[in-house]
Amino acid sequence: LVVRLTPLGLFAIAAHTAGTLDLDQVARLRVYLIAYGAMALLLSLWVFPGLVACLTPIPARRVLQATQDVLITAFMTADLFIVLPTLIERSKLLLAEAGHPEPGEGSPPDVIVPAFYNFPHAAKMLSLSFVLFAAWYSETALGVAEYPRLAAAGIVSLFGSINVSLPFLLDFARVPADTFQLFVATGVLNSRFGTLAAAMHMVVLALAGT
């Protein structure tokens, strides 16, 4: 029942948020959406493939060529779990092309990717930026000295659900709790960019870890 009603609840929150925002608030929200999307694309298409190229003999361009259809699927579905098997297979292919011995059952990608699935990945780490945005949006003072505490608390809390950890982090930073509605509303778009970055993050773990 909860699963069935969740889309309706998300739609209601998004509709309420859209209906109560004025133009100035929409302009502020656009800053977060553009910044989040740009950072996710930068990580997915340049930083992470470049990191693979630095740590392994696999060129960054080849990483993108081998995973482009998987990344598109991850972006369109906003679901990392359904692309994990394909990410493992593509990682094995890239490793074989780089001269790694032909992997069999229990090969490193088969172990590394599932083991790190519940660890805070790129999408969850990017979501930490919402706390900073919410502080700016609500004009709440958040000193630079508080950033290390917030980052440490965020990393630990992100081992669980992002929808549980974000309210905790907003309360931890003394940011108004009602700003969480903005996170839910923007999640319709940001979840796609986040899943894209998370998928490429898994590829980095599989290739560099092997």
Solvent accessible surface area in square Angstrom, and as a share of the most:
residue,aa,sasa,rsa
1,L,158,0.79
2,V,119,0.69
3,V,125,0.72
4,R,199,0.73
5,L,92,0.46
6,T,64,0.37
7,P,80,0.51
8,L,117,0.58
9,G,33,0.32
10,L,83,0.41
11,F,148,0.62
12,A,57,0.44
13,I,59,0.30
14,A,24,0.19
15,A,50,0.39
16,H,107,0.48
17,T,7,0.04
18,A,76,0.59
19,G,67,0.64
20,T,86,0.50
21,L,34,0.17
22,D,78,0.41
23,L,155,0.77
24,D,90,0.47
25,Q,57,0.25
26,V,71,0.41
27,A,39,0.31
28,R,59,0.22
29,L,19,0.09
30,R,143,0.52
31,V,84,0.48
32,Y,10,0.04
33,L,46,0.23
34,I,110,0.56
35,A,58,0.45
36,Y,13,0.05
37,G,6,0.06
38,A,58,0.45
39,M,87,0.39
40,A,0,0.00
41,L,71,0.35
42,L,81,0.40
43,L,32,0.16
44,S,0,0.00
45,L,88,0.44
46,W,178,0.63
47,V,53,0.31
48,F,24,0.10
49,P,1,0.00
50,G,24,0.24
51,L,72,0.36
52,V,0,0.00
53,A,41,0.32
54,C,109,0.65
55,L,112,0.56
56,T,23,0.13
57,P,109,0.69
58,I,7,0.03
59,P,80,0.50
60,A,31,0.24
61,R,183,0.67
62,R,68,0.25
63,V,0,0.00
64,L,49,0.24
65,Q,94,0.42
66,A,8,0.06
67,T,0,0.00
68,Q,108,0.48
69,D,67,0.35
70,V,4,0.03
71,L,8,0.04
72,I,109,0.55
73,T,58,0.34
74,A,0,0.00
75,F,56,0.23
76,M,121,0.54
77,T,64,0.37
78,A,34,0.27
79,D,56,0.29
80,L,16,0.08
81,F,130,0.54
82,I,90,0.46
83,V,5,0.03
84,L,16,0.08
85,P,85,0.53
86,T,51,0.30
87,L,1,0.00
88,I,19,0.10
89,E,97,0.44
90,R,60,0.22
91,S,1,0.00
92,K,35,0.15
93,L,80,0.40
94,L,1,0.00
95,L,10,0.05
96,A,40,0.31
97,E,93,0.42
98,A,40,0.31
99,G,64,0.61
100,H,61,0.27
101,P,100,0.63
102,E,145,0.65
103,P,24,0.15
104,G,49,0.47
105,E,177,0.80
106,G,56,0.54
107,S,8,0.05
108,P,52,0.33
109,P,0,0.00
110,D,42,0.22
111,V,88,0.50
112,I,27,0.14
113,V,1,0.01
114,P,70,0.44
115,A,59,0.45
116,F,76,0.31
117,Y,67,0.25
118,N,100,0.52
119,F,92,0.38
120,P,21,0.13
121,H,24,0.11
122,A,8,0.06
123,A,13,0.10
124,K,35,0.15
125,M,73,0.33
126,L,22,0.11
127,S,9,0.06
128,L,25,0.12
129,S,46,0.30
130,F,0,0.00
131,V,0,0.00
132,L,72,0.36
133,F,15,0.06
134,A,0,0.00
135,A,4,0.03
136,W,127,0.45
137,Y,26,0.10
138,S,35,0.23
139,E,139,0.62
140,T,34,0.20
141,A,99,0.77
142,L,28,0.14
143,G,35,0.34
144,V,116,0.67
145,A,89,0.69
146,E,61,0.27
147,Y,88,0.34
148,P,89,0.56
149,R,130,0.48
150,L,13,0.06
151,A,45,0.35
152,A,59,0.46
153,A,19,0.15
154,G,0,0.00
155,I,76,0.39
156,V,109,0.63
157,S,26,0.17
158,L,0,0.00
159,F,103,0.43
160,G,40,0.38
161,S,58,0.37
162,I,38,0.19
163,N,84,0.43
164,V,109,0.62
165,S,4,0.02
166,L,0,0.00
167,P,52,0.32
168,F,100,0.42
169,L,0,0.00
170,L,1,0.00
171,D,107,0.56
172,F,60,0.25
173,A,7,0.06
174,R,194,0.71
175,V,7,0.04
176,P,61,0.38
177,A,79,0.61
178,D,99,0.52
179,T,8,0.04
180,F,41,0.17
181,Q,68,0.30
182,L,9,0.05
183,F,24,0.10
184,V,17,0.10
185,A,21,0.16
186,T,7,0.04
187,G,22,0.21
188,V,97,0.56
189,L,81,0.40
190,N,9,0.05
191,S,49,0.32
192,R,79,0.29
193,F,35,0.15
194,G,1,0.01
195,T,13,0.08
196,L,13,0.07
197,A,0,0.00
198,A,1,0.00
199,A,0,0.00
200,M,0,0.00
201,H,37,0.16
202,M,1,0.00
203,V,1,0.01
204,V,9,0.05
205,L,42,0.21
206,A,0,0.00
207,L,2,0.01
208,A,40,0.31
209,G,51,0.49
210,T,49,0.29
